[in-house]
Amino acid sequence: MGKAELVAKNSARQIRTVSKSYPWPSVIKLKDYIRVPYKKIILTRKNILKRDGHRCAYCGRGDLPLTVDHVIPKSRGGTDTWENLVAACLPCNNRKGDRTPEEAGLKLRIKPYTPNHILFIKSAAGRIDNAWKPFLFD
């Protein structure tokens, strides 16, 4: 229908019909810009763990069960925001207790931030095809 143009094809695969064979698209270019509405990432435990790469923000371990920790405890005025919540393993979370990381002698390995939708698209896509690399940005 002329709405998209083939930019890169996957030479290992084809789309076949009864009478023709078409290249399998790996990268396409839309003829007209389609505005995608901005989606705000919802603050959930699952999304915090995903943002932090399923690793503890204090020790970096990923082989232990993780919880969500308030960097500044709620009892001290900490809020439920992206910038105040991090993934933490149970030993680090128990060690920190109801204190700030400095008071507990812990150091944050990552600075908590509000993620954008690109991070979640990359994690949902899983493996990135090498043909896409010239068209993506990191």
Backbone torsions as a table, in degrees:
resi	resn	phi	psi	omega
1	MET	NA	-0.9	175.6
2	GLY	77.6	17.6	-179.4
3	LYS	-86.3	-19.4	-178.2
4	ALA	-140.4	158.7	-179.2
5	GLU	-125.1	136.3	178.1
6	LEU	-72.9	124.3	179.7
7	VAL	-104.1	-45.4	178.9
8	ALA	-140.6	140.8	-178.5
9	LYS	-116.7	159.2	175.0
10	ASN	-94.5	106.3	-173.9
11	SER	-70.6	-14.7	-179.4
12	ALA	-81.7	-14.7	-176.9
13	ARG	-129.5	159.0	177.0
14	GLN	-144.0	156.1	172.1
15	ILE	-102.1	123.2	-175.6
16	ARG	-113.6	139.9	170.1
17	THR	-116.2	-174.1	-179.6
18	VAL	-63.1	-39.3	-174.2
19	SER	-113.7	-12.6	-175.4
20	LYS	-135.5	164.5	175.5
21	SER	-130.7	131.0	-177.6
22	TYR	-117.5	149.6	176.7
23	PRO	-68.1	145.6	177.4
24	TRP	-79.7	118.4	-177.3
25	PRO	-72.4	136.3	173.7
26	SER	-108.0	-38.3	176.1
27	VAL	-135.0	130.4	175.6
28	ILE	-123.8	159.9	177.0
29	LYS	-123.2	124.7	177.8
30	LEU	-75.7	139.3	180.0
31	LYS	-68.8	-37.7	179.8
32	ASP	-117.2	143.2	178.6
33	TYR	-69.3	132.6	176.2
34	ILE	-112.4	117.8	-177.8
35	ARG	-74.8	122.1	177.6
36	VAL	-99.2	123.8	-178.7
37	PRO	-64.2	143.8	179.8
38	TYR	-66.1	128.5	177.8
39	LYS	-110.5	123.9	177.6
40	LYS	-81.1	133.6	179.0
41	ILE	-76.3	127.0	-177.2
42	ILE	-76.0	137.7	179.3
43	LEU	-78.0	101.5	177.2
44	THR	-134.0	163.3	178.3
45	ARG	-58.3	-45.4	-179.4
46	LYS	-59.4	-42.3	-179.5
47	ASN	-71.9	-31.2	176.1
48	ILE	-67.1	-44.5	178.7
49	LEU	-62.6	-40.1	178.7
50	LYS	-65.2	-44.0	179.0
51	ARG	-59.6	-40.4	-177.1
52	ASP	-86.9	7.5	175.9
53	GLY	68.8	26.6	-179.6
54	HIS	54.2	41.2	177.6
55	ARG	-132.8	150.5	178.7
56	CYS	-66.6	134.3	-179.4
57	ALA	-73.8	-14.2	-178.4
58	TYR	-98.8	-48.0	-176.6
59	CYS	-109.5	-16.2	177.9
60	GLY	86.7	0.5	-178.9
61	ARG	-73.8	144.0	178.4
62	GLY	-123.7	3.1	-176.4
63	ASP	-95.1	0.2	179.4
64	LEU	-110.3	158.3	174.6
65	PRO	-59.9	138.6	-177.3
66	LEU	-108.2	148.7	173.4
67	THR	-123.8	177.1	175.1
68	VAL	-106.1	130.4	-176.4
69	ASP	-118.1	141.1	172.3
70	HIS	-85.1	120.8	179.0
71	VAL	-59.6	-52.4	170.9
72	ILE	-99.8	114.8	-174.8
73	PRO	-55.8	149.3	179.6
74	LYS	-60.3	-31.9	-180.0
75	SER	-67.1	-15.2	179.6
76	ARG	-109.8	16.3	176.9
77	GLY	97.1	6.5	177.5
78	GLY	-67.4	147.8	-176.6
79	THR	-114.5	166.8	175.6
80	ASP	-87.7	78.3	179.5
81	THR	-128.9	162.5	178.1
82	TRP	-56.4	-36.2	-175.4
83	GLU	-79.8	-8.0	-178.7
84	ASN	-117.2	-2.5	-178.3
85	LEU	-115.2	136.2	178.1
86	VAL	-140.3	159.6	172.9
87	ALA	-78.1	138.3	179.6
88	ALA	-143.9	140.8	175.2
89	CYS	-74.3	161.3	-177.0
90	LEU	-60.3	-44.0	178.8
91	PRO	-60.6	-42.5	179.7
92	CYS	-68.1	-40.8	-179.3
93	ASN	-65.0	-41.0	178.1
94	ASN	-68.2	-38.6	178.8
95	ARG	-64.2	-39.6	-179.2
96	LYS	-71.0	-42.3	178.6
97	GLY	59.7	-137.0	-177.6
98	ASP	-100.0	45.1	-178.1
99	ARG	-128.5	169.3	173.5
100	THR	-79.6	161.1	178.8
101	PRO	-57.1	-38.2	-179.8
102	GLU	-64.0	-43.3	179.5
103	GLU	-64.8	-32.7	-178.6
104	ALA	-87.6	-4.2	-178.7
105	GLY	75.6	26.4	178.9
106	LEU	-109.8	151.6	177.8
107	LYS	-123.9	134.0	177.2
108	LEU	-72.3	127.9	178.0
109	ARG	-81.4	-23.2	178.5
110	ILE	-129.0	152.5	174.9
111	LYS	-94.7	121.2	-179.7
112	PRO	-62.3	139.9	-177.6
113	TYR	-146.5	163.0	174.7
114	THR	-82.5	118.2	-177.6
115	PRO	-76.2	159.5	173.2
116	ASN	-106.3	172.5	-174.8
117	HIS	-68.8	-20.3	179.5
118	ILE	-62.5	-41.9	178.1
119	LEU	-56.5	-43.0	-177.1
120	PHE	-76.1	-30.5	175.0
121	ILE	-66.3	-42.9	179.6
122	LYS	-62.7	-41.5	-179.1
123	SER	-73.0	-30.7	178.4
124	ALA	-74.6	-32.3	-178.5
125	ALA	-70.7	-26.6	-179.3
126	GLY	71.2	-117.8	-178.5
127	ARG	-71.8	133.3	178.1
128	ILE	-101.1	124.3	179.7
129	ASP	-64.4	137.6	-179.7
130	ASN	-60.9	-27.3	179.3
131	ALA	-67.4	-19.3	-178.7
132	TRP	-82.7	-23.9	-171.0
133	LYS	-52.4	-42.3	179.2
134	PRO	-65.6	-16.0	-175.3
135	PHE	-104.6	-6.7	-179.1
136	LEU	-104.6	160.3	174.1
137	PHE	-123.9	148.7	178.7
138	ASP	-109.8	NA	NA
